[in-house]
Structures are given as structure tokens and as C-alpha cells.
Amino acid sequence: MQLRLSTWPEIEAYLARSTGILVPIGSMEQHGPSGLLGTDAICAAEIARRAGAQADILVGPVIELGAAQFNLDFPETVGMRAATLIHVICDYVRSLASQGFERFFFVNGHGGNVAPGNAAFQDLYAERSYAASRGNHRGVRCRLRSWWEYPQVGALRDRLYGEWEGLHATPSEVAITQHVYPDSRREMSLDKPPSLHDDYYRNFSNDRHYDAEHHRREFPDGRIGSDPSLATPEAGAELLHTVVPEVVADYRNFVAEN
Ligand code: NI
């Protein structure tokens, strides 16, 4: 069930049976020479759409833009500052909370959203924590889960692509977009990029990158240790089949928390 394809009486009826919602969040940024700019939002939206359809969960509007300043030296990247994204997430949650929604599960497609997302949640909780009177309302709860975090998904990515999964413009995310939009596939043979050291993962995973000029100098074609030419629509289907049940189970545990 998608919010943008629903009417208000249908949402009112949904609220009578659930106060939870899935929120896909991505980024509009380069994904290497062969990946779509909207890759992160496409992956998050498709995973949320399928989870919502399987388990009668409402899916909110996709947040298409993310925190991506480090990619601004590539043409077409549209990024938000961390502070802007925090405001967007807070107002998104406050809007729906004012109507009775209480549990917000963000399906995330972009590492750079992890820190601002979790900061936004802390600010939302602080509004209730600092309030003189907390009333009877339970207060909102939020969770942000990046789709690649689940162990089964990690194992599949490892089996499919091993080292060449890399950190950005990964064949896994490109494969999902190819499955969702088969006509969008760019056939391109790419050289293997330099291997990433363990230190790189420790220091820079979840997009803890420096500024845009530095980032483009370090990764001239946008890939970070990945070979997205290995992506296939079939692998995208397998990834979706693996991740969607994990999201449904994770969401159910989240909304059932005391
Ligand atoms: Ni991405």
C-alpha cells in the first residue's frame, strides 16, 4: 500500500489497524560510469514497495535526495547538507505523527544518510524528552536500516561479487536497478579498480568522505573499489528476493517493541 496512491479515508482505515509506515530514502548522485543517478532511491523504493505489498504495510513518499556533498564534483549530483536532511526527516515524521503515526521504519539506500538519519531521530525524541508535559501519547520511534546490512544479504553480495562489490556503485545496487528498469541497463566493460584496504572500510564506510574535490581526485570515475559491469538483472532479482523478507521481519519486530 503506497501513500501516494491512496486516499485519505484509506489512510484513516489503515491507521485503525496500524500506526507504522515504511519510508524509502535514497540519494541523487553519481554511481560510476554505468550506474543510474537515482540508484539509491530506486533500490530503497523497490524494496519498500515489495515489503509493503507482501505484508500490508503503508509505504510513504520516497525521499529521493540524500546527504551527498562529497559527490558534487560529478555532474548531476543533487545533495543535501546533513542539517537539511535532518530537518526534512523531522518534518516528514512530525507531519505523519500529528495524524497518529508512531513507528517509522526508514529503508535506506545511501550510506551518507545513516548519520543524519540517526541524528534526526535523536532530535525527534528530544522534543518529547524535554517537554514539560509528555501527555498520554507514546511518542514516535524511528529506525533506519540500510538494505545491505542484513547478514543474508551480505553473504549473497559476497557470493555474487566478492571483492568487486566494493563500497560505491556496487554491482549489487546496479543489479537491482537493472531488474527494476531493464531498459536502463548500460553495457560497459570496466577495468578493475584498485583494491580497497581494510583501513578504508574502517575510516570511510557509510560515506564518511572528505570534500567533493578530494573525492573526485581519489575516485575519478566515481566507483569505490567496485566493478558494476558484473551486474545482471537476474542478480538484482535474487537480491530483492533475499532482502524483502528480511525487511518485513525487521519491521514487524520494530513495531512490536514495547
Ligand atoms: Ni548507492
Residues whose N, C-alpha, C, O or C-beta is under 5 A from the ligand:
A	BS01	NI	T39 D40 G109 E173
